[in-house]
Amino acid sequence: MIIRSISLAIVVLFAAAAVAAQGHDQPTPKPVSGGISYGFVVDNSGSYRPLLDRVITLVRSVAEKNSSGDEAFLVTFVDVPKIVIRQELTSEKAELVEAAENMFIEGGPTAVLDAVRLALEHLSANARKEDGRRKALLLITDGDDRSSQAKVETVIALAKDANIRIVVVGMTDDRLNTKLLDRLAKETGGTAFYPKTPKEMTGAIDSISTAIRRN
């Protein structure tokens, strides 16, 4: 009985050693970052004059949800000469909020797709290079594209190649081009939101923030 117990103990010890050796040979998993790099792409054309305060509130509310590992930038657009990077990629919430508060409305035929293309290229070139880092754009516009040279197919292909999700917030006091906005969101794995009132927009903040960050 004693001999059998000793034999069993020896077998268990050898088995444990073998398991430990196998585990030692396995590569250590790399830590996965939970951070996100994203851009605000904001319509500053004349149709957004009555909506500007609402847009600033939206940008501020989303930016304030950033964690320490997140980074974001801000692009505003009207026509092609007025596509401007107002704030480069930053982890400082205050810098994003300040850039949003300094936005202003200008006249001109809107170039939605050209602005999105510029933002995609900027994000692809400048986002932190980390395993597991997500990338997205938050496009805020009515979708009334009147002057872009870029084609929607080209923009969508660029987003897919860079693994960048486009989340859309369609806001207007007039008419939305939901066909364009829905396509940009759907074909890049994003989501489209169409809040009609300030109250609806406030209620959608958490969902918009989640849509940007989801895996």
LINKAGI-V85001 format. One record per residue. N is the residue number from 1. RES is the residue in one small letter. PSI is psi in degrees with one decimal (* if undefined). Layout:
BEGIN
n,res,psi
N,RES,PSI
N,RES,PSI
END
This chain:
BEGIN
n,res,psi
1,m,-43.3
2,i,-43.2
3,i,-41.2
4,r,-40.4
5,s,-41.8
6,i,-42.0
7,s,-42.7
8,l,-41.5
9,a,-40.1
10,i,-42.4
11,v,-44.4
12,v,-42.2
13,l,-43.9
14,f,-39.1
15,a,-43.2
16,a,-39.5
17,a,-39.3
18,a,-41.9
19,v,-43.0
20,a,-40.0
21,a,-41.0
22,q,-42.6
23,g,-35.1
24,h,-30.1
25,d,-16.5
26,q,139.4
27,p,145.3
28,t,126.6
29,p,139.5
30,k,141.9
31,p,138.6
32,v,125.5
33,s,140.2
34,g,6.4
35,g,165.0
36,i,143.3
37,s,124.9
38,y,166.8
39,g,141.4
40,f,128.7
41,v,106.1
42,v,126.4
43,d,122.7
44,n,23.9
45,s,171.4
46,g,-32.6
47,s,-15.0
48,y,5.4
49,r,-49.3
50,p,-8.0
51,l,-2.6
52,l,-44.3
53,d,-38.3
54,r,-38.7
55,v,-43.2
56,i,-42.2
57,t,-40.5
58,l,-48.7
59,v,-45.5
60,r,-44.5
61,s,-40.4
62,v,-43.9
63,a,-36.4
64,e,-13.2
65,k,-2.3
66,n,141.4
67,s,176.7
68,s,-23.0
69,g,-0.1
70,d,156.4
71,e,148.6
72,a,161.8
73,f,169.9
74,l,123.1
75,v,133.8
76,t,154.6
77,f,150.7
78,v,-103.7
79,d,-177.2
80,v,-46.0
81,p,-14.4
82,k,30.2
83,i,114.5
84,v,134.9
85,i,103.0
86,r,-29.4
87,q,124.3
88,e,169.1
89,l,128.7
90,t,151.9
91,s,0.6
92,e,112.9
93,k,-39.0
94,a,-34.3
95,e,-39.4
96,l,-43.5
97,v,-43.0
98,e,-42.6
99,a,-40.6
100,a,-41.3
101,e,-18.9
102,n,5.4
103,m,151.5
104,f,156.2
105,i,139.5
106,e,157.9
107,g,158.3
108,g,157.0
109,p,125.7
110,t,140.7
111,a,75.7
112,v,-52.1
113,l,-37.6
114,d,-37.3
115,a,-42.0
116,v,-41.8
117,r,-45.6
118,l,-42.7
119,a,-39.3
120,l,-45.5
121,e,-40.4
122,h,-42.7
123,l,-43.4
124,s,-38.5
125,a,-26.3
126,n,-8.4
127,a,151.8
128,r,139.8
129,k,95.4
130,e,142.6
131,d,133.5
132,g,-4.6
133,r,131.1
134,r,155.5
135,k,142.5
136,a,160.9
137,l,142.8
138,l,104.1
139,l,122.4
140,i,108.7
141,t,170.5
142,d,-3.8
143,g,10.0
144,d,83.5
145,d,118.2
146,r,-9.4
147,s,8.3
148,s,142.9
149,q,-27.5
150,a,145.6
151,k,149.6
152,v,-37.1
153,e,-38.8
154,t,-43.2
155,v,-43.4
156,i,-42.3
157,a,-40.2
158,l,-42.9
159,a,-43.1
160,k,-44.2
161,d,-34.7
162,a,1.1
163,n,47.8
164,i,121.0
165,r,138.2
166,i,115.6
167,v,131.8
168,v,135.0
169,v,106.0
170,g,116.4
171,m,137.6
172,t,156.6
173,d,5.0
174,d,-100.1
175,r,137.5
176,l,139.7
177,n,76.5
178,t,-23.4
179,k,-47.7
180,l,-46.2
181,l,-42.4
182,d,-39.8
183,r,-43.8
184,l,-42.1
185,a,-53.1
186,k,-44.6
187,e,-5.4
188,t,7.8
189,g,13.7
190,g,-164.0
191,t,147.9
192,a,133.2
193,f,139.0
194,y,69.8
195,p,129.9
196,k,-21.3
197,t,161.9
198,p,-35.6
199,k,-42.8
200,e,-37.9
201,m,-44.5
202,t,-40.8
203,g,-20.0
204,a,-4.8
205,i,-49.9
206,d,-40.8
207,s,-37.9
208,i,-45.8
209,s,-41.1
210,t,-38.8
211,a,-35.0
212,i,-39.4
213,r,-9.3
214,r,154.2
215,n,*
END
